[in-house]
Amino acid sequence: MKMMKKIAVLMGGTSNERNVSLDSGKNVTEALSSLGKYDVIPIDIKENNLDALPEDVDAVYIALHGGWGENGGVQNALNAKKIPYTGPGAQTSRIAMDKIKTKMVLELKNVPTPPWGLSSAGDEKPPLPVPLVVKPPSDGSSFGISKVSDLADWPKALENAFAAMENASLGVSEKVALVEEFIPGREFTVAVVDGEPWPVVEIVAQNGWYGFDEKYVSNETRYPFLEDDELSKKLKQTAVDAYNALECRGVTRVDLRVSPLGRIYVLELNTSPGLTSHSLVPKAGMKTGLTFAEVCDKILSCAATD
């Protein structure tokens, strides 16, 4: 691959995660510019196309989250132009963005994931006993996700999931909600970059629930690093197993829970993780000794096409 000099940072997009993406993109633009070796062009994507992308860029940093920016759409468009980009390729992005397909692949490759089922709009009863979690199948940043501890909360949770689907460009062929067994215990995330796991971050949220407010609004959520012990090694290996199962490349964040009995479950994979002040990939990268700018540079160095 030729030397990368002119870098476009794609941000914004048309999904529910537009504002989060704008924050990520601004941070990436400032970080890469600070290194002094790139000409960085921030591009606010407002439609699902690359009309705003200059023809002479050497690589693209995808700071888009959700929808066309993460479901293989922009990846396919960049492949057609033969422009290297950050994160996994189109097929992996499409699978990882669809939580149902992700579940199927994880189970096929014997990577542990919580028991799950599907529900259509208006279903009176869930397919699993409570407590459970209801999720739109192809959205991120916890939009439309609810924890159901009492059956009385089921209708509202299902309604929230379908409302999120209506407001997003999800690219799913069938509108169903993913219903997942809630795993009590501890929550963790592992960033895997170019096949190597970074330090394990524990997510300690109030009341044990890590929703949108806990991610982006609350200052009460804590993110301690797990010491390099046996659990840390198992979490890293499970994260790498999930990364390999979906044939990821570049950066991917793997979210996991550990039950009170010590069993590890993969919740999902994020192939275009955030780079905001609350985001966990840069926290993990900086734990290894990198600066924020060096984290972005490391991710950019893995840019490729399918």
ABEGO torsion letter per residue (X at the ends): XBBBABBBBBBEEABAAAAAAAAAAAAAAAAAAAAGABBBBBBBBABBBAAABBAABABBBBABBEEAAAAGAAAAAAAAAGBBBBEBBAAAAAAAABAAAAAAAAAAAGBBBBBBBBBBBGBABBABBOBBBBBBAABBGGBGBBBBABAAAAAAAAAAAAAAAAABBAGBABBBBBBBBBBBEBBBBBBBBGGBBBBBBBBBBBGGBBBAAAAAABAABBBBBBBBBAAAAAAAAAAAAAAAAAGBBEBBBBBBBBBAAGBBBBABBBABBBABAABAAAAAAAAAGBBAAAAAAAAAAABBBX
